[in-house]
Amino acid sequence: MNPPESIQPFHAFPLGVQGPEQATRVAIVSTQRRWHGGEEQALLLAEGLRRRGHTCAIFARRGGKFAERLREEGFPVFTFAGRGRSPQALWSLRKTLAEFSPEILHYNDPHAMVAAGIASTGLTIPVRLAARRVDFRLKSVRLYRLFCDSMICVSRAVAEICREAGYPADRLHLVHDGVDPARMLSGNRDVGRRSLQLSDHHQLLLCVAKLTDHKGHQYLLDAMPAVVRRHPEIVLALAGEGELRNELEAQVQRLGVESHVRFLGYRNDIPDLMAAADRMVVSSHMEGLCSSIIDAMLIGCPVIGTRAGGIPDLLSHQNSSLGWLVPARDSDALANAVTDSLESPEQSIEFARLARERAWRDLTHESMVNRTISIYLTQSRRACSASMHQLAPAA
């Protein structure tokens, strides 16, 4: 599937940025052991910075997937033990940060903010920013105020939570996650459906999410008996692993819908599964943004989602609906939205068209990188101006 007509990936530099002439040194710090959406966004950011002539170095947990993957991609990677909080790890982190001498210090997770914030205290680093991707309440706004010049939030809901916690509103910036369209366009519907042994008459409802409480799978499963009664050809595929798998499998048995629900576990063929899907559903009751929705939007797969966290940022735009939005923790509303989408093909096509145009225009990885660089430059100018003001002789 190609980009919609007249909508092409956004490549232009914002605000007159000129790549190498404005080149800067960026340190991205991550303490995560496993690979999740935040690490994918950091990889896309690092690659985008490198394409534009900036120098990007990675500071990451030793033995973690992020350090391994970014090293494979050719980035300089400096590692530290655990979450970087031990005296030895802090010293190592401080030493390597001082040697690299970044102009931008980008914390990719809260533990990275604490570790690198402590380690960099007293070093001359003009700009320090934290990425905030979850709509959980800030545990310590004092540390964010101390170690961050600004925060990059993935949705309006996340930014509002930070503001309510006491972080200054003028230091909050909105940058939605971005997705690489080439990855999603590589999906093959026939391959995906064969992998699930689906026949032509099956309708595939896909949910891509870790099996954990805030993703709301229990409400989606409670909705399934009503959906199955109206559409016995429906199959719900749950792609993802997590601590609730046994509990959710038992729930499926109690509901008597085991022939309609498939637990796929962790999958590395999401593009094929997304291409195979007739509808995507997100049942979260807490959600920073959900980049899997962007995946579906890019290829024109209709989406049913909840009004949780940043999901409305994606499925509602300029007073237009781009998908079905229902209250969180409401199984009846989920069931009604799924059946409505299946029984309203023309509406599904229109939602998918609008969503696809929006995704190609605003939600690609190039858009995310461009907006992040724009914030880097704005913050750098402010830091430079403040420094010059401090150095200016008194009148």
C-alpha positions in Angstrom: 0.0 0.0 0.0 1.4 3.4 -1.0 1.0 6.8 0.8 -2.3 8.5 0.1 -2.3 10.8 -2.9 -0.8 14.2 -2.2 0.3 13.1 1.2 4.0 12.2 1.4 6.3 11.7 4.4 7.4 15.1 5.9 11.1 15.6 5.3 11.6 19.4 5.4 13.5 20.8 8.3 11.3 23.0 10.6 12.1 26.7 11.4 14.8 26.9 8.8 17.1 24.3 10.3 20.0 23.6 8.0 21.4 20.2 9.1 25.2 20.2 9.3 25.4 24.1 9.6 23.4 23.7 12.8 25.0 20.4 13.9 25.0 19.6 17.6 26.2 16.8 19.9 23.4 14.8 21.5 23.7 12.2 24.3 20.7 9.9 24.6 20.5 8.0 27.9 18.5 4.8 28.6 18.4 2.5 31.6 16.0 0.0 30.1 16.9 -3.7 30.0 14.3 -4.7 27.4 13.1 -3.3 24.1 9.8 -1.4 24.3 8.1 1.5 22.4 10.3 4.1 24.1 13.5 2.4 22.9 12.1 2.2 19.4 11.4 5.9 19.4 14.9 6.6 20.7 16.4 4.5 17.9 14.3 6.4 15.3 15.4 9.7 16.9 19.1 8.7 16.9 18.9 7.6 13.2 17.2 10.9 12.3 19.8 13.0 14.1 22.6 11.2 12.2 20.9 11.6 8.9 20.7 15.4 9.5 24.4 15.7 10.3 24.2 15.8 14.1 26.5 13.7 16.3 24.7 11.3 18.5 26.2 9.1 21.3 24.3 6.5 23.3 24.7 6.0 27.1 22.9 2.8 28.1 22.5 -0.1 30.5 25.2 -2.7 30.1 23.7 -5.9 28.7 20.4 -4.2 27.7 18.7 -4.5 24.4 19.1 -0.8 23.7 22.9 -0.8 24.0 23.1 -3.9 21.9 20.8 -2.7 19.1 22.3 0.8 18.9 25.8 -0.6 18.7 24.7 -2.8 15.8 23.4 0.3 14.1 26.8 1.9 14.3 26.4 4.4 17.1 29.1 5.0 19.7 27.7 3.3 22.8 28.9 3.8 26.4 27.5 1.5 29.0 27.1 1.5 32.8 25.9 -1.0 35.3 22.2 -1.5 36.1 20.2 1.7 36.3 23.3 3.8 36.7 22.8 4.6 40.4 25.7 2.9 42.1 28.8 5.1 42.9 30.8 3.2 40.2 28.1 3.5 37.6 27.6 7.2 38.4 31.4 7.8 38.1 31.6 6.0 34.8 28.6 7.9 33.4 30.0 11.2 34.6 33.4 10.5 33.0 32.1 9.4 29.6 29.6 12.4 29.5 32.5 14.8 30.3 34.5 13.2 27.5 31.7 13.4 24.9 30.7 16.9 26.1 27.1 17.0 24.7 25.2 20.1 24.0 22.0 18.2 24.4 21.4 15.6 27.2 18.3 13.6 26.4 16.9 11.3 29.1 14.8 8.6 27.5 13.3 7.2 30.7 12.8 8.4 34.4 15.7 6.3 35.8 17.9 7.8 33.1 16.9 11.2 34.2 17.9 10.5 37.8 21.2 8.7 37.0 22.4 11.1 34.2 21.1 14.1 36.1 23.2 13.3 39.2 26.2 12.2 37.1 26.2 15.4 35.0 25.8 17.8 37.9 28.4 20.6 37.5 29.2 19.6 33.9 28.7 22.3 31.2 25.8 20.9 29.3 23.6 23.6 27.9 20.3 21.7 27.5 18.9 18.7 29.5 15.5 17.3 28.4 13.4 14.3 29.5 11.1 12.3 27.4 7.8 11.4 29.1 5.7 8.7 27.5 3.4 7.4 30.3 0.3 9.0 31.8 1.3 8.0 35.3 1.6 10.7 37.9 5.1 12.1 38.4 6.7 10.5 41.5 9.0 13.4 42.2 8.4 16.6 40.3 11.3 18.1 42.3 13.8 15.9 40.5 12.4 16.8 37.1 12.6 20.5 37.9 16.2 20.0 39.2 17.6 18.0 36.3 15.5 19.0 33.3 15.3 22.3 31.4 12.2 21.0 29.7 10.2 17.8 29.1 9.0 16.3 25.8 5.6 14.7 26.3 4.0 12.3 23.8 0.5 13.5 24.2 -1.6 16.3 25.6 -2.8 14.1 28.5 0.8 13.4 29.5 1.7 17.1 29.4 -1.4 17.9 31.5 -0.4 15.4 34.1 3.1 16.9 34.3 1.6 20.4 34.6 -0.8 19.3 37.4 2.1 17.8 39.3 3.8 21.2 39.4 6.2 21.1 36.4 6.2 24.6 34.7 3.9 24.7 31.7 6.3 26.8 29.7 8.9 24.0 29.9 6.5 21.3 28.5 6.6 20.4 24.8 4.3 18.1 22.8 5.9 15.7 20.3 3.8 12.7 19.3 5.6 9.4 18.6 6.4 8.7 15.0 6.4 5.4 13.0 8.6 4.4 10.1 6.1 3.9 7.2 8.4 1.6 5.4 8.2 -0.9 8.2 4.4 -1.0 8.1 4.2 -1.0 4.3 6.3 -4.2 4.3 3.4 -6.2 5.8 1.8 -8.9 3.8 -1.9 -9.7 4.4 -1.8 -13.2 3.0 1.3 -14.1 5.1 -0.3 -12.7 8.2 -3.5 -14.5 7.8 -1.8 -17.8 6.9 0.3 -17.5 10.1 -3.0 -17.5 12.1 -4.6 -20.1 9.9 -7.5 -17.8 9.0 -9.9 -18.5 6.2 -11.4 -15.8 4.0 -14.7 -15.7 6.0 -12.9 -14.8 9.3 -12.9 -11.2 10.5 -9.7 -10.5 12.4 -9.7 -8.2 15.4 -6.1 -7.4 16.4 -4.8 -6.0 19.7 -1.1 -5.3 20.1 -0.2 -4.7 23.7 1.7 -6.1 26.7 -0.6 -8.3 28.8 -0.6 -6.0 31.8 -3.3 -4.3 33.8 -3.4 -0.8 32.3 -3.9 -2.2 28.8 -7.4 -3.2 29.8 -7.5 -6.7 28.1 -10.0 -7.9 30.7 -12.6 -5.4 29.4 -12.0 -6.3 25.8 -12.5 -10.0 26.7 -15.7 -9.2 28.6 -16.9 -7.6 25.4 -16.3 -10.6 23.2 -19.4 -12.8 24.0 -21.6 -9.9 22.7 -19.5 -9.5 19.6 -19.4 -13.2 18.9 -23.2 -13.4 19.1 -23.5 -10.8 16.3 -20.5 -11.9 14.4 -19.6 -15.6 14.9 -16.8 -15.3 12.2 -14.8 -12.9 14.5 -11.3 -13.9 15.8 -9.5 -11.7 18.3 -5.7 -12.0 18.2 -3.8 -10.7 21.2 -0.2 -10.0 20.3 2.0 -9.5 23.3 3.3 -11.2 26.4 2.9 -10.2 30.1 2.2 -11.2 33.7 -1.6 -11.4 33.2 -1.5 -14.1 30.5 -2.6 -17.0 32.7 -5.4 -14.9 34.3 -6.6 -13.7 30.9 -6.6 -17.2 29.5 -8.7 -18.4 32.4 -11.1 -15.5 31.7 -11.5 -16.6 28.1 -12.4 -20.1 29.3 -15.0 -18.8 31.8 -16.6 -16.6 29.0 -16.7 -19.6 26.6 -15.0 -17.7 23.7 -11.9 -19.8 23.6 -12.5 -20.6 19.9 -12.5 -16.9 19.1 -9.5 -15.6 21.0 -5.9 -16.4 20.3 -2.9 -15.5 22.5 0.0 -15.0 20.2 2.7 -14.0 22.7 5.5 -11.8 21.6 5.7 -11.4 17.8 8.2 -9.9 15.5 5.9 -10.0 12.5 3.6 -7.1 13.5 3.5 -5.6 10.0 2.1 -8.9 8.6 -0.4 -9.2 11.4 -1.5 -5.6 11.0 -2.0 -6.1 7.3 -4.0 -9.2 8.0 -6.3 -7.4 10.5 -9.8 -6.1 9.5 -10.0 -4.0 12.7 -7.5 -3.0 15.4 -8.7 -2.5 19.0 -7.1 -0.8 21.9 -8.7 -1.2 25.3 -6.3 0.6 27.6 -7.5 2.5 30.7 -4.1 4.3 30.9 -2.0 5.0 27.8 0.6 7.6 27.0 -0.1 7.5 23.3 0.0 4.0 21.7 2.2 4.0 18.6 0.5 0.7 17.5 -2.5 2.9 16.6 -0.3 4.9 14.3 0.8 1.6 12.7 -2.8 0.8 11.9 -3.6 4.4 10.7 -0.7 4.3 8.2 -2.0 1.3 6.4 -5.7 2.2 6.6 -6.8 -0.3 9.2 -9.9 1.0 11.1 -9.3 1.5 14.8 -11.5 1.2 17.9 -9.9 2.8 21.0 -10.7 4.1 24.4 -10.6 7.7 25.6 -7.6 6.9 27.8 -4.5 9.1 28.0 -3.2 10.2 24.6 -5.4 7.9 22.4 -7.8 10.8 21.6 -4.8 12.7 20.2 -4.6 10.1 17.5 -8.3 9.3 16.8 -9.7 12.8 17.1 -8.3 15.7 15.1 -9.6 19.1 14.3 -13.1 18.2 15.4 -13.1 15.1 13.1 -13.3 11.5 14.3 -10.7 9.2 12.8 -11.9 6.0 14.5 -14.3 4.8 17.2 -13.6 6.2 20.7 -15.3 4.7 23.8 -15.0 5.2 27.5 -12.3 3.2 29.3 -13.2 0.2 31.4 -16.6 -0.1 29.5 -17.0 -3.5 28.0 -20.5 -2.8 26.6 -19.2 0.3 24.8 -16.3 -1.7 23.4 -18.7 -4.4 22.2 -21.0 -1.9 20.6 -18.1 -0.1 18.9 -16.6 -3.3 17.4 -20.0 -4.5 16.1 -20.8 -1.0 14.7 -17.5 -0.9 12.9 -18.1 -4.3 11.4 -21.7 -3.4 10.4 -20.7 0.1 9.0 -18.3 -0.6 6.2 -18.7 2.8 4.6 -18.0 4.6 7.9 -15.0 2.3 8.5 -13.6 3.2 5.1 -14.0 6.9 5.7 -12.4 6.8 9.2 -9.5 4.8 7.8 -9.0 7.3 5.0 -8.9 10.3 7.3 -6.7 8.5 9.8 -4.3 7.4 7.0 -3.9 11.0 5.7 -3.3 12.3 9.2 -0.7 9.6 10.0 1.3 10.2 6.8 1.1 14.0 7.4 1.9 14.2 11.1 2.8 10.9 12.7 5.8 9.5 10.8 9.3 9.1 12.3 10.4 12.1 10.2 7.8 14.4 11.8 8.9 13.2 15.3 12.6 13.8 14.6 11.9 17.3 13.0 9.8 18.4 16.0 12.4 17.2 18.5 15.2 19.0 16.7 13.1 22.1 16.7 12.8 21.9 20.5 16.6 21.2 20.8 17.3 24.4 18.8 14.8 26.5 20.7 16.2 25.4 24.1 19.8 25.9 22.9 19.0 29.4 21.9 17.5 30.1 25.2 20.5 28.6 27.0 22.8 30.7 25.0 20.8 33.8 25.6 20.7 33.2 29.3 24.5 32.6 29.4 25.2 35.8 27.5 22.9 37.7 29.9 24.8 36.3 32.9 28.2 37.3 31.3 27.0 40.8 30.4 28.6 43.6 32.6 26.2 45.4 34.9 25.1 48.8 33.7 
